[in-house]
């Protein structure tokens, strides 16, 4: 079974996404105007099926009301039993209502983990202050609560935060962590990639961290197979065959390419004898597809 381990869906009549519908705003990933439309399971699965993919992991994506988004994803999954789909929902791990919030989320049969973004891009992080999560003792307590419930944590951050984040994660060794977007290497110069690769080792040495080959176009909108090759090769080297997962990050990455170009580039760069694991088996195990 091939699995896309990182994608989004949205029905703009069902859930509101403030970041997505902003007008005249240029984000680190580009101008969202072309994706300010419904992106539903049929469009996504039609593209994915062309490459043998038959299941997926929906990742929360900044809904105004996160529980509403999680409930909607559950409904979509139930309405499409031919397409196995689990989800990673948003949860504020520093909230006083954390246990109640997780209880509500765990009522959903599709729930496998949670995500609370630690870092998106240097400029934006300076404005949002999201990096301060790492200094909040309640964030560590929240991660421990997630681990206690046999859930996973999707980690999105930038290279500058990797060493500090690794020190936090070392204190929760039983928490399965999925590193989104290969750790967001935002500086694509040779020096920038060298710095990212060095910082990445703080996370790749932790056996409970699995890396997603996803979102590689967000900081290189004109990417090519050759331009992302150093990133993929570093991930192959540091995480190995059993700790890598493919994710399309669609429809966000549709701003830079179609699904086929993205999939075929990664399929070419990942050794063929690793395909079964990287494009399916690792995600199936990590996100508990056997429980469906």
Buried (B, 14 or more C-beta within 10 A) or exposed (E): BBBBBBBBBBEEEBBBBEEBEBEEEEBBBBEBBEBBEEBEBEBBBEBBEEBEBBBBBBBBBBBEEBBEBBBBBBBBBEEBEEBBBBBBBBBBBBBEEBEEBBEBBEEBEBBBBBBBBBBBBBEEBEEEEBBEBBEEEBBBBBBBBBBEBEBBBBBBBBBBBBEBBBEBBEEBEEBBBBBBBBBBBBBBEEEBBEBBBEBBBBBBEBEBBBBBBBBBBBBBEEBEBEBBEBBBEBBBEBBEBEBBBBBBBBBBBBBBBEBEBBBEBBBEBBEEEBBEBBBBBBBBBBBBBEEB
